Amino acid sequence: MSWQGPAEVAGTPVRLHAAGRWEPVDGRYHWAGRIEPEPRVARLLRAGRRDVEVRIGDRVAPARLTEVDPWGGVRITGVGPPPWV
């Protein structure tokens, strides 16, 4: 299951590309992706904020910012139901 489209991260509109899978080892759904370059989200991560909420429509999921890539995009991960389901 995957998502490519608009989302909101920490109150900031972004474009998100993400996909996930069921992990049989821990019995939970893991998802991850990339937020297209958005300076406000990159600044949050560089300032030390990692835990965020991702909103797609009326669905919200907790997530974690992990790194800024060389192109200015931000990697994001989550465990549990993704916000696009």
N, C-alpha and C positions, 0 to 999 in steps of 0.2 A: 504494500500500500504506500502511495507517495502523494506529495503535494507540491505544486509549483504555482505560486500566486501571491496575492496580497495577504498580509498578516499585520499584526501589531505586536511589537516587542517592547515591554517596559513603557507603554504609552506612545511609542514611536511607530508610524506607518513604515513598513518595510516590504520587500519582496523576498519570499522564502522559498527555498528548494529543499525538500526533505523527504526522507523515506524511513521505513522502519521494518522491524522483524520481530517475531516471537522468539525469545531466547529460552530454549528448553532447560538450560542449566539452572536458571533462577526462576523460571516460570513466569516471567514478565515480558511485556512488550517494550522494546528499546527503539528509539528513533533518533535520528541525527540529520543535520543538514547544514546549509550555508545561507546566511542572510547576505543579499547583494550589498555592495558597499553603501553604508549609511554612516556618516561621521558621528552622529549622536550615539549610535549603538557602540561603535568602536571606542568612543570616549568613555562610555560606561565601563566597558571591560578594562580599559587601561587605567581607570580610576579605582579598580579593584572590585567592581560589582560583577558577580557571576550569576547569582540566582535571580531569575526573571520569570515573568509570565508571558506566554504567547497566546494571543487571541486571534482566532479566525472566525469571523461572524460572531455568534453568541457562545462559541466554545472556547474554553480557557484551559491551558495546561501549564504546569510548572516546567521550567527548563533551566539549563545552565549554559552560559556563554563560556567557550573554552579558549579560543585564540582568534587573533586577527590574521588573516592570510596576507600574502604579499600584494594582493590587489585591493586590499581594504575591506574585503568581506569578513564576516564574523561566523565562525563555526558555532553550532548550537547542538545540544544533546538533551534528550529527555527520556524518562522511564515512566511507563504507564500509558494510558490512552492518549494518543496524539490529538492535537486540537482540530484536525481536519476530518475526524471520524464522526 
